[in-house]
Amino acid sequence: MAVNLQSVLDNTLPAMGYELVDFELGANGLMRIFIDKEGGVTIDDCVEVSNHLTRLFMVEEIPYERLEVSSPGMDRLIKKPADFERFAGQKVRVKLRLPLPDRRRNLVGLLKGFIDECVVVDVDGEVLNLPLSQIDRVRLEPQF
């Protein structure tokens, strides 16, 4: 691919009023793009972004077979340092690449923030500084 997809999305979506949460390139040419905006994403937002990106990808000659645009959902993936600050105070589920010394690899706790390349999480009263490089993924834990 001659054009960097990440760069195209990073330059396009904010200008439209959306945040790129994540994107996936799946089997059989499937491209999934997860967007967000203040107040949440509606079906009309997804349609608007999908139509715009369809035209843009044709111009930029970005290959894909099927495009899906959606909100990140209630269990939103958190990846960017700014997101760890934005969602501080909320409950998260953390999956580590390697287990902690006590053999825990999956944690649920209160997100405290992001300091010195570490995600800070309070797990049952124990504040853990988890290096971002050791984290597989962090998702918001939906509260009902």
C-alpha positions in Angstrom: 0.0 0.0 0.0 1.6 3.2 -1.2 -0.4 5.4 1.2 -0.1 5.0 5.0 -3.7 4.2 6.1 -3.0 5.4 9.7 -1.8 8.7 8.4 -4.8 9.1 6.1 -7.3 8.4 8.9 -5.4 10.6 11.4 -5.6 13.5 8.9 -9.1 13.0 7.7 -11.3 12.1 10.7 -10.4 15.0 13.1 -11.2 17.4 10.3 -14.7 15.8 10.1 -15.1 16.1 13.9 -14.4 12.5 14.8 -11.6 10.7 16.7 -10.0 7.6 15.3 -10.2 5.1 18.1 -8.8 2.1 16.2 -8.9 0.3 12.9 -8.5 -3.3 11.9 -7.6 -4.9 8.6 -9.3 -8.3 8.5 -9.5 -11.3 6.3 -10.9 -11.0 2.7 -10.3 -7.3 2.5 -12.4 -6.3 5.5 -11.5 -2.9 6.9 -13.1 -1.9 10.3 -12.8 1.6 11.5 -13.9 2.7 15.0 -14.7 6.3 15.6 -15.9 8.5 18.5 -16.9 12.0 19.1 -18.1 14.1 22.1 -21.6 12.9 23.0 -21.2 9.6 21.2 -21.6 8.3 17.7 -24.9 7.8 15.9 -25.7 5.6 12.9 -25.8 8.8 10.8 -22.2 9.6 11.8 -21.1 6.1 10.7 -22.8 6.6 7.3 -21.2 10.0 6.9 -17.7 8.7 7.6 -18.2 5.6 5.5 -19.4 7.6 2.5 -16.5 10.0 2.9 -13.9 7.3 3.3 -15.2 5.3 0.4 -14.6 8.2 -1.9 -11.2 9.1 -0.3 -10.0 5.5 -0.5 -10.8 5.4 -4.2 -8.9 8.6 -4.9 -5.9 7.5 -2.7 -6.1 4.0 -4.2 -6.3 2.3 -0.8 -7.4 -1.3 -1.4 -10.3 -2.9 0.6 -13.2 -5.1 -0.2 -15.6 -4.2 2.6 -15.7 -1.1 4.9 -17.3 -1.1 8.3 -17.5 2.1 10.4 -18.8 1.9 13.9 -18.6 3.3 17.4 -16.1 1.8 19.8 -18.9 0.5 22.0 -19.3 0.6 25.7 -16.2 -1.6 26.2 -14.1 0.9 24.3 -10.5 0.0 23.7 -8.1 2.5 25.3 -4.7 2.9 23.6 -3.5 6.5 23.6 -1.9 8.2 26.5 -4.5 11.0 26.3 -7.3 8.4 26.6 -5.9 7.1 29.8 -6.2 10.6 31.3 -9.6 11.2 29.7 -11.1 8.0 31.2 -9.4 8.3 34.6 -11.9 7.4 37.3 -13.6 4.7 35.2 -13.4 1.0 35.7 -11.2 -0.8 33.2 -10.2 -4.4 32.2 -6.4 -4.8 31.6 -4.9 -7.8 29.8 -1.1 -8.0 30.2 1.3 -9.5 27.7 3.1 -11.4 30.5 1.7 -12.2 34.0 2.7 -10.3 37.1 4.9 -12.0 39.7 1.7 -13.2 41.5 0.6 -14.8 38.1 -2.2 -12.4 37.4 -2.5 -11.5 33.7 -6.1 -10.1 33.6 -6.9 -7.3 35.9 -10.1 -5.2 36.6 -9.7 -1.9 38.5 -10.1 1.8 38.6 -8.1 3.7 36.0 -6.1 6.5 37.8 -4.2 7.9 34.7 -1.0 7.7 32.8 2.4 8.6 34.3 5.9 8.1 32.8 4.7 5.6 30.1 2.8 3.6 32.7 -0.9 3.0 33.0 -1.9 3.5 36.7 -4.7 1.3 37.9 -6.1 0.7 41.4 -6.9 -3.0 41.7 -8.7 -3.7 45.0 -6.8 -0.9 46.8 -3.4 -1.8 45.3 -2.2 0.9 42.9 -0.2 -0.6 40.0 2.0 1.2 37.6 1.8 -1.0 34.5 4.3 -0.1 31.7 2.5 0.4 28.5 5.0 -1.9 26.7 3.7 -4.8 28.9 0.0 -4.2 28.2 -1.8 -6.2 25.5 -5.0 -4.2 25.8 -7.1 -2.0 28.1 -10.9 -1.7 27.7 -13.5 0.2 29.6 -15.6 -2.1 31.8 -19.2 -1.2 31.1 -21.2 -0.2 34.2 -24.9 -1.0 34.2 
